[in-house]
Protein backbone atom coordinates (compact mmCIF):
# COMPACT_ATOMS: atom_id res chain seq x y z
CA UNK A 1 0.00 0.00 0.00
CA UNK A 2 1.54 3.25 -1.07
CA UNK A 3 0.69 6.86 -0.30
CA UNK A 4 -1.21 6.22 2.91
CA UNK A 5 -0.63 9.21 5.16
CA UNK A 6 -2.79 7.94 8.01
CA UNK A 7 -3.88 4.46 9.04
CA UNK A 8 -6.50 3.62 11.67
CA UNK A 9 -5.80 0.67 13.99
CA UNK A 10 -8.47 -1.79 15.08
CA UNK A 11 -8.59 -3.13 18.62
CA UNK A 12 -7.07 -6.48 17.70
CA UNK A 13 -3.91 -4.76 16.46
CA UNK A 14 -3.38 -3.18 19.89
CA UNK A 15 -4.04 -6.54 21.55
CA UNK A 16 -1.42 -8.25 19.39
CA UNK A 17 1.07 -5.43 19.92
CA UNK A 18 0.72 -5.90 23.69
CA UNK A 19 0.30 -9.62 24.31
CA UNK A 20 3.46 -11.39 23.22
CA UNK A 21 2.24 -14.87 24.15
CA UNK A 22 -1.35 -14.71 22.85
CA UNK A 23 -0.33 -15.26 19.21
CA UNK A 24 3.42 -14.83 18.85
CA UNK A 25 3.33 -14.72 15.04
CA UNK A 26 0.75 -11.91 14.97
CA UNK A 27 2.65 -10.08 17.71
CA UNK A 28 5.84 -10.10 15.64
CA UNK A 29 4.00 -9.19 12.45
CA UNK A 30 1.98 -6.31 13.94
CA UNK A 31 5.01 -4.95 15.82
CA UNK A 32 7.16 -5.03 12.71
CA UNK A 33 4.56 -3.35 10.54
CA UNK A 34 3.87 -0.62 13.11
CA UNK A 35 7.60 0.07 13.45
CA UNK A 36 7.99 0.27 9.69
CA UNK A 37 4.99 2.58 9.31
CA UNK A 38 6.37 4.91 11.98
CA UNK A 39 9.70 4.98 10.14
CA UNK A 40 7.78 5.89 6.97
CA UNK A 41 6.07 8.75 8.87
CA UNK A 42 2.59 7.26 8.50
CA UNK A 43 0.24 8.64 11.16
CA UNK A 44 -1.29 5.78 13.14
CA UNK A 45 -4.66 6.54 14.67
CA UNK A 46 -7.00 4.95 17.17
CA UNK A 47 -10.19 6.01 18.92
CA UNK A 48 -11.34 6.13 22.50
CA UNK A 49 -13.62 3.20 21.69
CA UNK A 50 -10.66 1.12 20.50
CA UNK A 51 -8.91 1.87 23.81
CA UNK A 52 -11.96 0.81 25.84
CA UNK A 53 -12.33 -2.38 23.82
CA UNK A 54 -8.61 -3.06 24.30
CA UNK A 55 -9.00 -2.85 28.10
CA UNK A 56 -12.03 -5.15 28.00
CA UNK A 57 -10.12 -7.78 26.01
CA UNK A 58 -6.74 -7.78 27.74
CA UNK A 59 -8.20 -7.93 31.26
CA UNK A 60 -10.65 -10.75 30.46
CA UNK A 61 -9.64 -13.89 32.37
CA UNK A 62 -12.31 -15.93 30.57
CA UNK A 63 -10.63 -15.12 27.25
CA UNK A 64 -6.94 -15.05 28.17
CA UNK A 65 -4.67 -17.39 30.12
CA UNK A 66 -2.61 -14.43 31.36
CA UNK A 67 -4.82 -11.32 31.39
CA UNK A 68 -3.40 -7.95 32.33
CA UNK A 69 -4.39 -6.38 35.61
CA UNK A 70 -6.47 -3.24 35.46
CA UNK A 71 -3.39 -1.22 36.39
CA UNK A 72 -1.34 -2.81 33.61
CA UNK A 73 -4.12 -2.22 31.08
CA UNK A 74 -4.45 1.46 32.05
CA UNK A 75 -0.70 1.87 31.82
CA UNK A 76 -0.68 0.37 28.32
CA UNK A 77 -3.59 2.60 27.24
CA UNK A 78 -1.61 5.63 28.36
CA UNK A 79 1.35 4.43 26.28
CA UNK A 80 -0.96 4.09 23.27
CA UNK A 81 -2.34 7.59 23.92
CA UNK A 82 1.21 8.95 23.84
CA UNK A 83 2.19 6.91 20.78
CA UNK A 84 -0.81 7.10 18.44
CA UNK A 85 -3.18 9.87 17.39
CA UNK A 86 -6.45 9.44 19.28
CA UNK A 87 -9.37 10.42 17.06
CA UNK A 88 -12.49 11.52 18.88
CA UNK A 89 -15.74 9.59 18.57
CA UNK A 90 -17.85 12.74 18.40
CA UNK A 91 -21.34 13.60 17.17
CA UNK A 92 -20.22 13.61 13.54
CA UNK A 93 -18.75 10.13 13.97
CA UNK A 94 -22.05 9.01 15.48
CA UNK A 95 -23.90 10.37 12.44
CA UNK A 96 -21.58 8.39 10.15
CA UNK A 97 -22.06 5.30 12.32
CA UNK A 98 -25.84 5.58 12.15
CA UNK A 99 -25.62 5.93 8.35
CA UNK A 100 -23.41 2.84 8.09
CA UNK A 101 -25.69 0.81 10.36
CA UNK A 102 -28.80 1.80 8.37
CA UNK A 103 -27.23 1.42 4.90
CA UNK A 104 -25.63 -1.95 5.58
CA UNK A 105 -28.15 -3.50 7.99
CA UNK A 106 -25.50 -3.81 10.68
CA UNK A 107 -26.66 -5.61 13.83
CA UNK A 108 -25.28 -7.03 17.05
CA UNK A 109 -21.60 -6.82 17.86
CA UNK A 110 -20.79 -5.53 14.36
CA UNK A 111 -22.25 -2.19 15.46
CA UNK A 112 -18.98 -1.70 17.39
CA UNK A 113 -17.01 -2.22 14.17
CA UNK A 114 -19.28 0.23 12.37
CA UNK A 115 -18.50 2.78 15.09
CA UNK A 116 -14.75 2.24 14.66
CA UNK A 117 -15.06 2.60 10.89
CA UNK A 118 -17.25 5.67 11.33
CA UNK A 119 -14.70 7.43 13.53
CA UNK A 120 -11.99 6.78 10.95
CA UNK A 121 -14.22 7.94 8.08
CA UNK A 122 -15.33 11.07 9.98
CA UNK A 123 -11.65 12.03 10.38
CA UNK A 124 -10.84 11.38 6.72
CA UNK A 125 -8.90 8.15 7.26
CA UNK A 126 -9.37 5.78 4.33
CA UNK A 127 -7.52 2.65 5.55
CA UNK A 128 -7.88 0.53 8.68
CA UNK A 129 -5.45 -2.17 9.82
CA UNK A 130 -7.11 -5.22 11.37
CA UNK A 131 -6.92 -8.97 11.54
CA UNK A 132 -10.70 -9.05 11.04
CA UNK A 133 -11.10 -7.56 7.56
CA UNK A 134 -14.44 -9.34 7.07
CA UNK A 135 -15.95 -7.16 9.83
CA UNK A 136 -15.36 -4.06 7.70
CA UNK A 137 -15.80 -5.34 4.12
CA UNK A 138 -19.26 -3.87 3.59
CA UNK A 139 -18.16 -0.31 4.40
CA UNK A 140 -17.18 1.22 1.07
CA UNK A 141 -15.71 4.40 2.59
CA UNK A 142 -12.83 2.56 4.26
CA UNK A 143 -10.42 -0.14 3.14
CA UNK A 144 -9.45 -2.74 5.72
CA UNK A 145 -6.07 -4.41 5.44
CA UNK A 146 -4.20 -7.05 7.42
CA UNK A 147 -0.73 -6.13 8.65
CA UNK A 148 0.91 -8.61 6.28
CA UNK A 149 -0.45 -6.67 3.28
CA UNK A 150 1.28 -3.45 4.31
Secondary structure as GFF3:
##gff-version 3
##sequence-region A 1 150
A	DSSP	beta_strand	6	9	.	.	.	ID=ss1
A	DSSP	alpha_helix	11	18	.	.	.	ID=ss2
A	DSSP	alpha_helix	24	39	.	.	.	ID=ss3
A	DSSP	beta_strand	43	47	.	.	.	ID=ss4
A	DSSP	alpha_helix	48	58	.	.	.	ID=ss5
A	DSSP	alpha_helix	70	83	.	.	.	ID=ss6
A	DSSP	beta_strand	85	87	.	.	.	ID=ss7
A	DSSP	alpha_helix	91	104	.	.	.	ID=ss8
A	DSSP	alpha_helix	110	122	.	.	.	ID=ss9
A	DSSP	beta_strand	127	129	.	.	.	ID=ss10
A	DSSP	three_ten_helix	133	135	.	.	.	ID=ss11
A	DSSP	beta_strand	143	145	.	.	.	ID=ss12
A	DSSP	three_ten_helix	147	149	.	.	.	ID=ss13
###
